[in-house]
Amino acid sequence: MASHGVPRQATTEPRTEQSRLKEQKQIQEYTELVDLIERKIAERQYTREVLELTSKLLIKNPEYYTIWNVRRRLLIHGLFSKSSDLSSPSMELPSSSQIATTTTSPADSSSSTTNTSTASKETQSNLASPNPGKNGTTLDLIKADLDFVFPLMVKFPKCYWIWNYRLWLLEEGNKRLEPEVARELWNGELSLVGKMLTRDSRNFHGWGYRRKVISELESPKLHGKSMVESEFEYTTRMVKANLSNFSAWHYRSKLIPRLLSERSASDVQRRLFLDNEFELITNAIYTDAYPYAQSVWFYYQFLMTTLVDSIGHLTITPNFTDEDRIQYVRKQLVNLGDMLDGAEDCKWIYNALLEYTLALCRMENRPPLDAERQDCTSWLAELRKLDPLRAGRWDDFEKTLRWVEVDYRLASDVTGVEL
Amino acid sequence: MSLVSGPGRAGLSTASLPTELRLSVAAHVKYIQALDNRKDELEYHLTTHLRLNGVYWGLTALHLLGHPDALDRSQVIDFVLQCQGENGGFGAAPGHDPHLLSTVSAVQVLVMCEGLGELEARGKNGGGALGVGRYLAGLQDRKTGTFRGDEWGEEDTRFLYAAMNALSLLGLLHLIDVEKAVAYIVSCANFDGGYGVSPGAESHAGQIFACLAALSIAGRLEVVDQGKLGRWLSERQVERGGLNGRPEKLEDVCYSWWVASSLKMIGKLHWIQGEKLTKFILECQDTEQGGFADRPGDMVDVFHTVFGLAGLSLLGYPGLEEVDAVYCMPRKVIEQVLGPREEIPIE
C-alpha cells in the first residue's frame, strides 16, 4: 500500500533530464512486458516461457495480483496437466473450447467460473488415474515456484498476494501429490515461517501463515498429529527473546485451552500451570523497562480474565470454586501492590489495582469497603496524572466509581471486566 | 487515479512548524486532482492494481474537503464501469481480475457520484446492482459465514465487511446470510475485546474496524465486549498523539481512522485525546504540495490522505464534511441512501 514508512527523498528538486529518460525507459520496459504477457495469454500460450515472463513481471511488481492469478491459471491449465502427461498420456490440455473461454482475457470474469470447473475436473481426473505421475514434474513445478516466491517474501514481507499465492501452491500440492510428499513441503514451510518470524517477530502475515502451516501438519489427511506442545514451547522461546512480542503472547493465550485438554491435565496440574504462567508474567513485568510495556500487561489481563470473567473461567482452571478464584485475585492484588515499589510512575499497575479491586467486590457480591474506595480514588488520581491522554476514560471510570457506591455491579463497562 | 507517492513530504520536525497548524485544503484538492497526470512516473504504472481503490480514496477525500465535484463525474463513472468483469465484480483497473476489494470501491464511488443509474444501464452480469450483488453474495462461504476475496479463496474479516458495506448500499443485504456472518465475527473475538483476520488471529485495529462496521451494518454491536475493546483501542494512542494498530507498534496516520472510527462506533471516541491526535494528523500533511504521509517526514500518498482527513472529520475538525464512521464516506451521502443515521451516544 503506497508509502508506509517511506522516508522522504533528500531533495524534491525537479528530476534531471537523465533521470527522466531513465524512468521513461523503465516505464516502457514494464508496460511492454505487461502487454506481452496479455498477448501470450490471449493466444492460449500456457507455457513455461510465459511462466518465466510472469516471474519477470512479479519481481518488478509483486502487488500485481492479476498476474499471480495468471500464473495460477498457467499452472492449472497448462503446466500441471502437461506434467501429468508424462506418465498418463490420456491427460491432455483442456479442450480448445475450454481454453477459448479461459484464455480470451485473464480479467474477463466470465472465465472465472469456467476456470474453476475446469480445474476441478482436472483434479478429479488426476486423482482418478492410478499412475498420474503426481510426484514427478508437478512436484518440481511446485518446488520451483516455492523457490521463486521465497526471496520476494523476504523483500516484501507484508504483501498479502505473495503469502496467498504460496498457500495456494501448497494446497495444489495437497490435491495433486501423495500425502507424504505434500507433507514434506509443509514441513519446509514451518522452517521458512520460523525464519520470517525471526526477521520480523510481529508480522501478522507470518503468524497467520504459521497457524495455517501447523493446522495442515496436524491434519489427518497428511497423517499429522497434534503439535500443540511444540508450538507452546515456541511461544515460550519467542517471548523470552522479546517480552514485548504481543503476537507471541497472543498465540500462547490461544494454545492454552487445547494444550491442557490434550495433556488431560488434572485440576492440580491446571492450578500449577496457572501459577507458572503468573510467575512467568510477573518475572517479565519485573524485567528492565517492561513494567511500562503494554504487551506484558495484556497477557497479565488474559490470565486475570481466567479468574474474573465467566467466559474466561473455562480457559485454564474451569473447576476452580468461587473461593479459589477470590483467593487468587487477592493474591494478585498483593502482588500488584508490591510491584508499585520502585515503579510508582507505572500506570499499568494502578490500572490493574483499580480493575481487580472492583472485580473482587463483584466476586464477593459486596460494595467496596471504605479502605478500598479510598485506594481506588487515589489510584485513579495517579492514573489521571500519569496518563492524561486517556483522561476521558478516567472520567468515565470516576463516574462508575461513584455509581459503584450505589450498585457495585455497574463497574464492568469501564474496567472491561464482566461477571 | 494514481497511487504514486509524493511529490510532497509531510511536515518537517514539529519544532519548525507554526504553533497552530491549519489544514491546507486547497493544496490537498490540487494534489488529488493532479494524481492522474503522473503517467511519466514508474510508480504510476506499478500501482495500477490499486487504481479503483485509489479513485475511492481520492473522491472520498475530496468530498470531505468540500470539493465533491473536483473530478469529472462522467470520466470517473466511465472508468469505474470499464473495470467491471462479466461476472459482475470489479477489478482494480480495466483488464484486471475482479476482486471483492475493488468491487466495494466501485460501489462506493458510484454511490458518491450518484452513478447507480449508469450501472443499471451499462452494468454486466445481468446488469445493475443485482449483477454486482450476485457476485458479492457468491463469495460468501455459506458454511462459515465469512467471505473470500475472489475465486482463489483467501479469507479475511476485511472481505466480510467490504461485502456488507457494498450490499447494504445497494439494498441487497438479503442476498447473504447475515446471521452466519455475525457468528463468524464473534468467533474472531479475542480476550482483549479485539478481532483479527480470522479465528485465532491477533487483534488488529484494521480488522477491528472491519468487524465493528460489519456488526453496525447488521445492527448487532451488542455482541461486542465494548469495555474491554474500548480499553485496548484507547491504548493505541502514543505520546506523540498518533495511533498505532497493535500494542507496541509505530503510530501511523491511517490508524487515525481505523482506531478512531472504532471508538466512535462504540461511543468511546472521548477515551483518546482528540486534540493531540488532530495535531499529529496535521503534522503529517504537506502544506504546500498537498497530501498526507503515514508519519511526519515521510512521502505522502492518497491512501494516507483520505484516512488522515477522515480522522480529522471524525474529530470534528472545522470546515470538513462529516464522515460516516461505518462507511468511511460522507455522512450526508450515506443518509441519502440509507436514511437518517443513529447518533451513537457518548456515555
Interface residues (C-beta under 8 A of the other chain):
Chain A: M1 A2 S3 H4 G5 V6 P7 R8 Q9 T12 R20 E23 Q24 Q26 I27 Y30 T31 E38 K60 N61 E63 Y64 Y65 T66 N69 R72 S105 P106 A107 D108 S109 S110 S111 S112 T113 N115 T116 Y160 N164 W168 R202 F204 W207 G208 R211 S244 F246 S247 H250 Y251 S253 K254 A293 Q294 S295 F298 Q301 F302 T305 G312 P388 L389 R390 A391 G392 R393 D395 D396 S412 D413 V414 T415 G416 V417 E418
Chain B: L3 S5 G6 P7 R9 A10 D40 E41 L42 H45 L46 T47 T48 H49 L50 G85 E86 N87 G88 G89 G91 A92 P94 G95 H96 D97 P98 H99 N125 Y135 D150 E151 W152 G153 E154 N190 F191 D192 G193 G196 V197 S198 G200 A201 E202 S203 H204 D225 Q226 G227 K228 G230 R231 W232 S234 E235 Q237 E239 R246 P247 E248 K249 L250 D252 K268 H270 W271 I272 Q273 K276 A293 D294 R295 G297 D298 M299 V300 D301 V302 F303 H304 E347
